[in-house]
Amino acid sequence: MASFLGRVEPRPEDPWTTFERLQREMQRLLAPAGWRELPLDASRVFPPTNLYDASESLVLMAELPGVRESDLDISVQGNQVVLRGQRSIQYPEDASAHRRERQVGAFHRTVELPFVVDADKVDAVYRHGVLILHVPKPREHQRRQVQVRAS
């Protein structure tokens, strides 16, 4: 599929991937005009994630309340981490909902990283509804101290 910038990209496997790519491109285009971030409703993004730099690795944290470990699928390809799963909420048979704000069903979230990932070195821990992935950086992406010499 050709994008409006003239690049040819493979067809995404999921329509949300296209929306995420469009969102990133809009943020890039609007940044020079002073836009820091598009005012999107973050409550609709599931699972919410944080990604931070921990010197020799990146750490991806995803909040997944109500998702059993057996219903979670994590894959890594190139520079993308893909989180897929199913969230269900059980109600008693005789209960009727007065408010239903928590979404249920299948989810899919792709997080792009600034480097290609070695999938065999990724470490994942899932505890108390929070997934933590430690993604080691390739040597060329790690910070290093530069020694200053007197001339």
PyMOL commands that set and color helices and strands:
alter all, ss='L'
color gray80, all
select helices_A, chain A and resi 15-33+42-44+69-71+119-121+139-141
alter helices_A, ss='H'
color red, helices_A
select strands_A, chain A and resi 49-53+57-63+72-77+80-87+105-112+123-127+130-136
alter strands_A, ss='S'
color yellow, strands_A
deselect
rebuild
show_as cartoon
